[in-house]
Amino acid sequence: PAQIPQEIGIEAKAISAELYQKLNCKGVVRFDYIFNEEAVYFLEVNTVPGMSEASIIPQQANEMGISTARLFEMMIEDAIAN
């Protein structure tokens, strides 16, 4: 995980959730930001993020205790449900 202040993480998550809905995203996407002492800046949404073991999404899932195999299972289950 990024080593950022908690309030910056909360703000980025809120912005991401709002953008996910407004952009009608489906499945796993990645929102990229930069921040400095003044503000958080949204850079881009990656609607087809990498999924190799070296990619950010599987690394983030692993950090949360979710294996890559389980991540793919969750993605398939979500796609079927929606």
C-alpha positions in Angstrom: 0.0 0.0 0.0 1.0 3.6 -0.6 2.6 5.2 2.4 0.2 8.2 2.6 -1.7 10.0 5.3 -4.9 8.3 6.3 -7.0 11.3 5.3 -5.5 11.2 1.8 -6.4 7.5 1.4 -9.9 8.2 2.6 -10.3 11.1 0.1 -8.9 9.0 -2.8 -11.2 6.1 -2.0 -14.2 8.4 -1.9 -13.3 10.0 -5.2 -12.7 6.5 -6.7 -16.1 5.2 -5.6 -17.8 8.3 -7.0 -16.0 8.0 -10.3 -16.6 4.2 -10.5 -20.3 4.9 -10.4 -20.4 7.9 -12.7 -18.2 6.2 -15.3 -20.4 3.1 -15.1 -17.3 0.9 -14.5 -17.6 -2.8 -14.1 -15.2 -5.3 -12.5 -11.7 -4.3 -11.4 -10.3 -1.0 -12.5 -7.4 1.1 -11.2 -7.6 4.8 -10.4 -4.3 6.6 -10.3 -3.6 9.7 -8.3 -0.7 11.9 -7.2 -0.8 14.2 -4.2 1.3 16.9 -2.7 0.9 19.0 0.4 -1.9 21.0 -1.2 -4.2 18.5 -2.9 -5.0 15.0 -4.4 -5.0 14.9 -8.2 -6.8 12.3 -10.2 -4.6 11.1 -13.1 -6.5 8.3 -14.9 -8.7 5.3 -14.7 -7.2 2.1 -16.0 -10.1 -0.1 -17.1 -7.9 -3.0 -18.0 -5.3 -3.2 -15.3 -2.5 -5.8 -15.5 -3.2 -9.1 -13.8 0.2 -10.8 -13.7 1.8 -11.6 -10.4 4.0 -8.5 -10.9 1.0 -6.2 -11.5 -0.4 -3.8 -8.9 -3.9 -5.3 -8.6 -2.8 -8.8 -7.6 -0.2 -7.3 -5.3 -2.8 -5.2 -3.6 -5.1 -8.2 -3.2 -2.2 -10.2 -1.8 -1.5 -7.4 0.7 -5.1 -7.8 1.9 -4.7 -11.6 2.2 -6.5 -12.4 -1.1 -4.6 -14.9 -3.3 -4.5 -14.2 -7.1 -6.7 -17.3 -7.6 -9.3 -16.0 -5.1 -9.1 -12.6 -6.8 -10.0 -14.2 -10.1 -12.8 -16.2 -8.5 -14.2 -13.0 -7.0 -14.1 -11.3 -10.4 -15.9 -14.1 -12.1 -18.5 -14.3 -9.4 -19.1 -10.6 -9.7 -19.4 -10.7 -13.5 -22.0 -13.6 -13.2 -24.0 -11.7 -10.6 -24.1 -8.5 -12.6 
